[in-house]
Amino acid sequence: MFLTYLIVLSYLSCRKLCELCSVKMQRAARILGFHNQILQRKLLVLSVFSGRIFYFSCNFLFFFVSVLIDCRKGVGDLEMKKIIPVFFAADDNYAPFIAVTLESILENASKNYQYKFYILTTNICDEYKSAIEKYNSGDVSVEFVSLSKTIESVKEKFAIRDYYSMATYYRFFIADMFPQYSKALYLDCDIAVLGDISELFNTNIRNFYLGAIPDESLFKYLPFSDYVEHALGIPPAEYFNAGIMVMNLAAFRKYDVLSQFVELMKKYKFRVAQDQDYLNVICKNKVKFIETGWNKGAVFTPGFDEKTLKLVHYNLNRKPWHSSGIKYEEYFWKYAEKTEFSDLIHKKLESYTDEARANDDAGLENLIKMCTQEANSETNYYNTYVKRYDIWKNLLNDLKSLLKSMSTSVTNGGQEMLKLTRKLFR
């Protein structure tokens, strides 16, 4: 209130000053007019003109100041908040868990950003869509994006196994379908976010295809580690889980990652982790690794600092809606209870039979056996496409070292001959 009075007082003072200046200049013109009528006219015109200019300048100045003060309570009206695009891929089976994920994200996310959630799908029912669309609000938008036509054109090329669905491949199309974004988050639906998602988004991935977290499964199951090293040709510590990614969409477009993916599918079908294996092979040596807390599996990990836990990923067969007693399940149910799907998710848990759980365990055992088979196969990806390249690469490196050694020997020999020659002709 005091500031308003001050502005009004200043405004009236300047207005009065304008009038006084005009009067003073007119008096000066009359006095001088006794000696020079031309000068009198000029001063009269100048007094009126300068007074009006000063008057209008003051009006504009204080109008601008008042606008700034009125907007102090809502700076967001003057500045657009930065947009964080977040992508999911889902079908009817996983749609209820998108709501759980959204609840966890929005409860912990910074209010300084706008969040645009895109759900890539081909078949989510209208009932589920309506329930999820209720998360639309001022700084939050939820949009369903159909990939039916896009997927149909290349559907026969995809390999689908067990619990995998076509949705796992949708992430490859994000960069080309959304050219307005240079960076985005891709998140699986079977997660609970405990940290501020904007921190993950702001990871610097300028010189990388993406930012991701090493896959914990490799350190829990040795056959996975052997598979990655001997079947893919990737060091186990550099193999990432593709369920949580900070994607450099500009780099994906620049290096045409989608075409690389389609061409690689034509040459080789991965059996174990499928889409994740394709991403790891294509993005090898182009990944910015992020701390484990942003993609922590629902397992005990020796040495992990629980204070750094920011996102729980209920992957493989560790899902709270299939079994009780899952590590970190309390976070999942905390957010599930807040959704319209709470009853449905509880029914999923209640109706999931021991036989179904036994099938899940058997599926994991088969996956482990498959890892061992692929690691020992003479026709795996590494032996078929990478090993030969590595052999030639190693041969070239050895040849370069040999030539460098020979060059050094010749140079050293020449220097010795030069020293001997100088001694002889002294």
N, C-alpha and C positions, 0 to 999 in steps of 0.2 A: 504494500500500500504506500509506504514511504517513497519507493522508487517511482511510482506512478505520479505522486505529487511533484516530485523533483523534475520529471520530464515535462509536466504541464507548465511548471514555473519557468523552466528553461525555454520552453517554446514561446511563452508570452513575452519573456525578456527579449528574445531575439527578434520577435515581431516588432516590439516597441523600438528596438535599436534600429531596425530597418527604417521605420518612420522618421526617427530623429535624424538619421543620416541623410535622408531625402530632404528634410526641412532645412538642415544646415547647408547643404549644397545649393538649394534654391536661394537662400539668403545671400550666399557668396556670389551667386550669379547676378542678383539684383544690384549688389554693391559695385561689382565690376562693370555692370551694364552701363553705368554713368559714363564710362570711358570707352567701352567697346561693346556694341550691341551684338556683334557676331559671336564674341566669346560668351556673352550672356546666354544666347540661344543654345550653344553647345553644352554649357554647364547645366542648363535646365534639362536638356534631353538626357545627358549623362546621369544626372541625379535620379531622374525617374527610372531610367534603364537599370542602373546599378542597384537601386533600391529593390526593384522587382526581382532581379536575378538573385540577390541575397535572400529575399523573402521566400522565393520558390526553393532555393537550395536548403534553407532551414526546414521548410515543410517536408522535403524529401528525406532529409537526414533523420528527423525525429519520427517520421513514419517508418523508416527502415529499422531504427532502434526499437520501436514499439513492437514490430513484427518479431524481431529476435527475442525480445523478452517474453512475448506470448508463446513462443515455441520452446522456451526453456523447459517447460514441463513435459514436452514430447519431442525430443530431438529426433526420434525415429520418423517423424513426419517430414523432416528435412533431409534425412539420409536413409537410403535404402539399405536394409540389412543384407549381409552376404548370404547367398543361397548355398545350402549344402544338399546336393542331390544324393539320395540313398536308394539303391536298387535291391529288390528281392525277386526271386523266381519261385513260383509256387503253383500248385494245382489244388483241387479240393481237399486232398489228403493233408496238406500242410497249411491251408488258409487259416484255420483257427489259431495257429501258433504265430502267425504274423501279428495278430492282435496282442498277444503276450509280448512279443518283441517291441511293438510300438509303445505299449504301456511302459516298458522298462527304459526305452530310449528317452521318451518325453519327460519322464519323471526326473531324469538325471542330466538332461541336455542343457547347455547354456541358452539363455533367453536372448542372446545377442545375434542370433542367426535365424534365417528362415529355413525350414526343412521341407523338402519336396520328396515325398516317398513314391516311388514307381514300382508297381507290382507287375512283373512280366509273367504272362500266363497265356494259356490257350483254353482252359476250362475251369473256371471258378463260378459256382452258382450265384444267382442274383441275391439270394438270402445272405450268403457270406459276404458278398461285396457290400451290401447295404450296412451290415454291422461294422465292417472295417472303415467304410467311408465316413462314419460318425466321428472319426478322429480329425476330420477337416476343421480347421479353426483359423484364426488370424495369421499366425506364422507357420501353420502346418497345412500341407495339402497332400492328399492321397489320390493317386491316379492308377487305374488298371490299364495296362497296355497289352493288347492282343498281339501275339506272335504267330497266329494260326497260319497266315499266308506265307510268312517268312520260313517257318519250320517245314511246312508242307513241301516246299521246293527242294529241300535237302534231307528230308526225313529218312530216306532209305540208307543214308550214309552213317547214321548214328548207331552206336552200339549201346544197348540198354541191358543192364544186369541187375537182378535182385531188387533191392529197395530203390535203386536209381530210377529216375523218371526223366523224360525228355527235358524237364525244367532245368536239370543240372547244366545243360548246354547253353541256356539263354544268355548267360553273362558274356559270351563271345560277341553278341550282337549289339551290346550297349553303346560302344563307341560310335559305330556307324549310324545307329538309329537316333542318337542324341548329340548331333554336332554342335549344339549350343553350349555343351559342357566340355571343359578341358580336364576335369578331374571329378571323381565320384567315389562313393563307397558302395561296395557290394557286400551284402550280409546274407548268410543263411537264415532260415526261419527258426531253427531249433536252438535259439540262444536266449540269454537274459543279459541285458546290458546294465552294468553297475556304475560305469564311469560316464564322463561327459564325451559324447560321441564326436563333438567338434574337435577335441584334442586328437583323436585318431585321424580325422579328416585333414587336419593341418600338418600332418607328417610331411616332411619335405621329400618328394619323390621326383624332383626335377630331372635327374639323369637316369631314371629307371622306368621300366614298364609299369611296375606296381610296387606297393608296399604290402608285406604279408608276414605271417608268423610261422616259424618252423613247426612242422607237424609232430606233435607229441607221440603219436602212435608208433613212430619209428623207434623211439627209445623204450617203449613198453613191450613191443613185439619185435624181436630180432629178425624174423623172416621179412617183415616190412622193410627194415633197414637194408637187408641183403638184396631185396628186390629193387629198391631205388638205386643202389650202387651198381649192381651187376646187370640189371635189365634195362635201366634208363640211362646209366652212366652219369648219375648226379650224386655228389657227396651227400650222405644222409643229413648232415647239418644244414644243407642248403635246399632241402626239399620242403616246400611250404604247404600249409593247408589252405585250400582255395575257398573255404567257407567265409573267411573274413579278409577282404582286400581293399586297399586304397588304390584305385585304378587311375593311371595316367592316360586318360582317354585321348589326349593329343598325340601321345606316343603310339598308342594303339592304331590311330588313323595314319600317322606318318609312316609307320613301318608295316601297315596293312596286316595286322595280327589276325584278322578274320580270314583273309586269304591264306595265310600261313596255316591256320587251323584246318581249313577245308582241304588244302593240299596234303597235309600230314594225315588226315583221316583217310584219304584215298590210298595212301601208301601203307598205313599201319593202323590196326585196331588194338587199342590198349584194353586189357581185360580186368585189371585190378581196380584202379581208381578212376579210370576213364577220363572224364573232363579234367580232373585235377592233374592227371599225368600229362595230358596235352598242354595244359598251361605251364607246368613245370619244365617241360622239354622246350617249348617255344620261348619262355622267359628266362631260361638258364643264363646266369651271370648278369641279369638285368633286374634283380629284385632287391629292394631295400628291406632288410629284415627289422622287424619291430618286436618289442619285448613281449614275452609269453603272456603277460597279464591281459593282453587284448584278444587272446584266443585260447583261453585255458579250458582244457578238456575236463570232463567230470570224473577225473581220476586223481589219485594221490601222486604227487611228483616230488621226489626228494629234493630238498634245497629251495623249493619255490617259496617266495615271500608272499604270504596271503595279503599283505598290505597293498601289493601291486595288482590285485585282482580287479579287473575292470570289465571283463566280459566272459561269461561262461558259455561254452559250446557243448551241447548235449549230442555229440556225434556218435557214429557207429551204433552199438546197441545199448548205450547208456542214456535212456530217455525216461524222464519222470512220469510220462503218461503211459509207459509200458510196465514199469517196475517201481516198487518202493525201495527206499534205502539208497537211492542214487546220490552220489556226492554233489553238494551244492543244490539239491532239489528244493531247498527252502526258498531260494531266490526265484526259481521258476513259479512255484505256487503262490508266492507273494503277489506277482503280477498277473498270473492266470486268474486269481480270484477277482480281480478288478475288471475283467473283460466280460462281454456278453456270452463268451464261449465257455465260461467256468463250468457249468453243469455238463456240457458236452465233453469237455476234457476229463472231468472226473469219471464220467461214464466210460470213456475210453480206457482209463486205468482199471476200473472195476471189471470191465468185460474182457480185458486182455488175459488170455488163459495161460496156464503153465505150459501147455503144448506150444503156444505161440512163442513164449519166451525160450523154450527149448529149441525151436526152429531158428530163432535169432542167434542163439549160441552156436548152433550147428552152422549157420551161415557165416559167422565169424571164423569158425574153424576151417571151413572150406576156403574162405578168403586167404587165410594164412597159408594153407596148402598150395593155393594158386600162386602166392608170392614165391614160394620155394620152387615150384615148377618153372615159373617164368625166369627166375634168377639163374636156373641151371639150363635153360633152353638155349640151343645153338642158334635158334631163329628169333630170339627176342630182339627188341628194338636196338639195344646197344650193339649186339653182335652183328646185326644186319646193316645198320646205318652209321653207327658211331665208331665202332671199333676200328674199322678200316681207316676212317679219317684220323683217328687217334694214332694209329700205327704210322701213317704217312707223316702226320704232324711231328711225332717223336723222331722219325727218321730225319726229317728236315732240320729239327732242332739239334740232333746229333751231328748232322753234316755241317751246320753252321758252327757248332762248337769245335769240330775238327778243323775246319778251315781257319777259324780264328786262332786255334792253337798252332797250326802250321804257319800262319802269317806271323805270329809272335816268335816262333822258332827261327823263321827265316830272317826276321828283323833283328833278333838277338844275334844270330850267326853273322849277319852283315856287319853289325856293330863291332863284334869281336875281330872280324877280318880288317876293319878299318883301323882299329886300335893297333893291331899287329903291323899293318903297313906303315903307320906313322912311326912306330918304334924302329923299323928297319931303315927308314930314310931320314932319321934325325941327323 
